[in-house]
């Protein structure tokens, strides 16, 4: 029995020493002046991110380049037509010259010839394709700016929720540590009056050391979440920040049902717009060539296959978008249900812990039974925190999935 106690004492000592060493970093962080702390609401975080992020400027530059390409196409088209008009005018002047002068000029190679540029297939084909391509390029670039802004907001809001969730988990760990301190006091008092064995005190010490280790782990995860948020905001990673919004479950009725959200996504998704543009170009390419080349030629078949491939990719993109929307919708409904269940479970776990403590003080149960009730209560708290995060994230995804893909591993 003494060996067991000695072993537990050594374990407690090792854990405490590790905690003292590891917590030095957090002591340094806490020594910073509170005047240096930047308080951030979610709205303020979004504004800072939009100001500091270069992607919006890059998207705006992309739009300018797309508009420039369209101007260049129009300039080339106008230049070719002006040249053709000048040649036609020269031909009219030629026809008005005396035949003798025409012969002299023709001998010198100065007879104007109409190249028939505007009526040639190659010219009209290239201009039609170029016009369609530049129009789609401008349309996608315009949509791309809005998607870029929404994408920045999505990433920052998700990171903000992640930081709030990590902060909540730290608070849960802190509360669990305080409860373990109380349990150690109770065990020591019980031991002093002789109602429990020394083992109960050692068990309480081990549980306390474990709670301290869990708190340190939660603090590390919280710091990582804050670093990720600061990175997205373009802030110095060592800049202290304080989040002023709260982490809570605030159920709201959705403005649109599932079918309406799917329909909006089919109209607004940037990847669908891109696939539609590719199909429109391929279809125009086929339509133009099919007027010149018969169906038994290689060019006809090549253009037809390209058009069908673009059509299938468009259909596949539409199907993928619908699947993504439906999956996020189910995630949201699952989180709503889980929150209700966990609210009830939390009440039960808290009551079970209260009864366990009273029963232990009365000598009816062992300390390990109280530890089990404590662990159960803490786990339900953590599960509820995770589900609230998942709910908020699912709502955020549902708001943005109509514009771009939000698939990814955004977890606490």
Buried (B, 14 or more C-beta within 10 A) or exposed (E): EEEEBEEBEEBBEEBBEBBEEBBEEBEEEEEEEEEEEBEBEBEBBBBBBBEEBEBBEEBBEBBEEBBEBBEEBBEEBEEBEEEBEEBEEBBEEBEEEEEEEBEEBEEEEEEBEEEEBBEEEEBEBBBBBBBBBBBBBBBBBBBBBBBBBBBBBBBBBBBBBBBBBBBBBBBBBBBBBEBBBEBBEBBBEBBEEEEBBBBBBBBBBBBBBBBBBBBBBBBBBBBEBBBBBBEBBEBEEEEBBEBEBEBEBEEEEEEEEBEEBBBBBBEBBBBBBBBBBBBBBBBBBBEBBBEEBEEEEEEBEBBBEBBBEBBEBBEEBBEBBBEBBEBBBEBBEBBBEBBEEBEEBBEEBBEBBEBBBEBBBEEEBBBEEBBBBBBBBBEBBBBBBBBBBBBBBBBBBBBBBBBBBBEEEBEB
